[in-house]
Amino acid sequence: MQHEPTQSELRQQLLDLICTQAYKEGDFVLSSGQRSTYYINGKLVTLHPQGGRLIGQVLLPMIGDAAVAVAGLTLGADP
């Protein structure tokens, strides 16, 4: 019998994935032109097989039955 992870465990797994895959330290020039010593590339988590699953598992209980649609921005340039 497999252990079903709790929401707290799922959130921790997602945070761990963000820290290992998306969080980078260095010298970055942001699209605003400002500089930063860290950068979080969320695409690296949302497009990661485990990341996509974890995001769904964490967000679905937050959305509940009240949602009638889910939408978001595209990941690439649009003509």
Order of alpha helices (4+ residues) and beta strands (2+ residues): alpha-beta-beta-alpha-alpha
